[in-house]
Amino acid sequence: MQLRFDTCCLSRNASRRYIISVSRSALLLERLGALIQQSVREEAARHGLLPIHIQVLHYLARANRYSDLPIAIAEYFGITRGTVSQSLAVLERKGLLTKEPDAAHGKRVHLRLTPAGATVLDDSWAERLEQALGGLPEEAQALEATLRRLLSGLQGINGQRAFGICRHCSHFLLEPDGARCGLTGEPLAAEQTTRICREWTAPKAVQP
C-alpha cells in the first residue's frame, strides 16, 4: 500500500511538473504574440492604417502567384471575405496595392504591392524579428522545426490550410529545365519558389 501511495505521489509530482512546463511554454508563446501584435499596431498607426492592413501587405510581399488572391488572404488570416474586401479597398485607395486580372482565369485577380506599399514595410516588425532570430544561429533550425510542428498541429485542429514555402512543398519538382509545380503542372520562376503558397503540402517523411 505504501508503495502504491509513493508511486501515486510521484505520478502527481511528474504531472505537476509537466503542467508547469507546458504553462511556461504557452506563456512564452502568448507573450511573443502580444509583443508582435503591439509592434504591428504601432507600425500601422504610423501609416494611418489598421493592423490587418499591415498584415495583408506583409503577406502579399511574400505570397506567390497561387496565393496573392483575396480568398487566400481570408484563409491565411482566418477572416471573412467581407473584411478582406474592406481592407483591400482601403489599401488600393491609399495607393499601396493594385489589382491585376488573371489572363487565364476570368474573374480572378492578383494583388500586387505598389512601390509605396513596399516602402511601408521598410524597417518593419518582421525585420526586427528576423534580427532577433539572427542572434540565435545555433538554435534557429531546431526552433523552426518545433514551431512548424506546433503550427501544423494547431492548423489541423482548426481545419486551416497549412501554407508554406513553395520549394519545401511535396508538389515542388526540380527538373533539368527548371522548377515546376506538380499539382498544376505549370513552370515556376525561381523567385516564386521562395514565396508562400496556398497549395503547400508537407512532404512525406522518408522511410528508413
C-alpha positions in Angstrom: 0.0 0.0 0.0 2.8 2.3 0.9 4.5 1.6 -2.5 1.2 2.4 -4.3 1.0 5.7 -2.3 4.5 6.7 -3.2 4.0 5.8 -6.8 0.9 7.8 -6.9 2.6 10.8 -5.4 5.5 10.5 -7.9 3.0 10.4 -10.7 1.2 13.5 -9.4 4.5 15.3 -9.0 5.6 14.4 -12.5 2.2 15.5 -13.8 2.5 18.8 -11.9 6.0 19.4 -13.4 4.6 18.7 -16.8 1.7 21.1 -16.4 4.1 23.8 -15.2 6.4 23.2 -18.2 3.6 23.4 -20.7 2.2 26.5 -19.0 5.6 28.2 -19.3 5.8 27.4 -23.0 2.3 28.7 -23.5 3.1 31.8 -21.6 6.2 32.4 -23.7 4.2 32.0 -26.9 1.5 34.2 -25.6 4.0 36.9 -24.7 5.8 36.7 -28.0 2.4 37.0 -29.8 1.5 40.0 -27.7 4.8 41.8 -28.5 4.4 41.1 -32.2 0.8 42.4 -32.2 2.0 45.5 -30.3 4.7 46.1 -33.0 2.1 45.6 -35.7 -0.3 48.1 -34.1 2.4 50.7 -33.7 3.6 50.2 -37.3 0.0 50.5 -38.6 -0.6 53.7 -36.6 2.5 55.3 -38.1 1.0 54.9 -41.6 -2.6 55.7 -40.7 -3.7 52.0 -41.1 -5.2 49.3 -39.1 -3.1 46.2 -38.0 -4.9 43.9 -40.5 -3.8 46.3 -43.3 -0.2 45.9 -42.3 -0.5 42.2 -42.1 -2.1 42.0 -45.5 0.8 44.0 -47.0 3.4 41.7 -45.3 1.5 38.7 -46.6 1.4 39.9 -50.2 5.1 40.7 -50.1 5.8 37.0 -49.5 2.9 35.3 -51.5 3.4 33.5 -54.8 1.1 33.7 -57.7 -1.2 30.9 -56.3 -1.6 32.9 -53.1 -1.8 36.6 -53.9 -5.6 36.3 -54.1 -8.3 37.7 -51.9 -9.6 34.2 -50.9 -6.0 33.2 -49.9 -5.8 36.2 -47.6 -9.1 35.2 -45.9 -7.8 31.7 -45.4 -4.4 32.7 -44.2 -5.7 35.1 -41.5 -8.9 33.3 -40.8 -11.0 36.3 -41.5 -14.2 36.8 -43.6 -14.2 37.8 -47.2 -16.0 40.9 -46.3 -13.2 42.0 -44.0 -10.7 41.2 -46.8 -12.7 43.3 -49.3 -12.8 46.3 -47.0 -9.1 46.0 -46.2 -8.2 45.8 -49.9 -10.4 48.8 -50.7 -8.5 50.9 -48.2 -5.1 49.7 -49.4 -6.0 50.3 -53.0 -7.4 53.7 -52.3 -4.2 54.7 -50.5 -2.2 53.5 -53.5 -0.5 50.7 -51.6 -1.6 47.9 -53.9 -3.1 47.2 -57.3 -5.4 44.5 -58.7 -4.3 42.7 -61.9 -6.7 40.4 -63.8 -5.5 36.8 -64.4 -5.3 36.4 -68.2 -6.1 32.6 -67.9 -8.8 32.7 -65.2 -11.6 35.2 -66.0 -12.7 36.9 -62.8 -9.6 36.0 -60.8 -7.4 39.0 -59.7 -3.9 39.0 -58.4 -2.9 41.6 -55.8 0.4 43.4 -56.2 2.2 45.8 -53.9 3.0 49.2 -55.4 6.3 50.9 -54.6 4.5 52.9 -52.0 3.2 49.7 -50.4 6.6 48.1 -50.4 8.0 51.3 -48.7 5.5 50.9 -45.9 7.2 47.6 -45.0 10.7 49.2 -44.6 12.1 48.8 -41.1 9.0 46.7 -40.2 8.3 44.5 -37.2 9.2 41.5 -39.3 12.7 42.8 -40.0 13.2 43.3 -36.2 12.0 39.8 -35.5 14.5 38.5 -38.1 17.2 40.4 -36.4 16.3 38.8 -33.1 16.3 35.4 -34.6 19.7 36.1 -36.2 21.1 36.3 -32.7 20.2 32.6 -32.2 22.1 30.9 -35.1 22.7 27.6 -33.4 19.1 27.3 -32.2 17.4 28.7 -35.3 17.0 25.4 -37.2 15.6 23.4 -34.2 13.3 26.3 -33.2 11.9 26.5 -36.8 11.2 22.7 -36.8 9.5 22.9 -33.4 7.4 25.9 -34.4 6.5 24.2 -37.7 5.2 21.1 -35.8 3.2 23.3 -33.4 1.7 25.3 -36.2 0.8 22.2 -38.2 -0.9 20.7 -35.2 -2.9 23.9 -34.5 -3.9 24.2 -38.2 -5.0 20.7 -38.2 -7.2 21.2 -35.1 -8.7 24.4 -36.7 -9.1 22.8 -40.1 -7.0 25.5 -41.8 -4.7 25.3 -44.9 -1.1 24.9 -44.0 0.5 27.5 -46.3 4.3 27.2 -46.6 7.3 27.9 -48.8 6.9 26.7 -52.3 10.2 24.9 -52.7 9.6 22.9 -49.5 6.3 21.5 -50.8 5.6 17.9 -51.8 4.4 19.2 -55.2 7.7 21.0 -55.9 9.6 19.5 -58.8 13.1 20.5 -59.8 13.7 19.4 -63.4 16.6 19.9 -65.8 14.8 22.8 -67.5 13.8 24.4 -64.2 11.2 24.2 -61.4 7.7 23.0 -61.9 4.5 22.6 -59.7 3.5 19.0 -59.7 -0.1 20.0 -58.7 -0.8 22.4 -61.6 1.9 21.2 -64.0 3.0 24.8 -64.5 6.6 26.0 -64.6 7.8 28.1 -61.7 10.1 31.1 -61.9 12.9 31.0 -59.4 11.7 33.9 -57.3 8.3 32.2 -57.0 9.8 29.1 -55.3 10.9 31.1 -52.2 7.4 32.5 -51.6 4.4 31.4 -49.5 2.0 29.1 -51.4 -1.7 28.4 -50.6 -1.4 24.9 -52.1 1.5 23.9 -49.9 1.5 20.3 -48.7 4.1 18.8 -46.3 6.5 16.4 -47.9 6.0 12.8 -46.9 8.5 11.5 -44.4 11.3 9.4 -45.9 11.0 5.8 -44.7 14.3 4.4 -43.3 
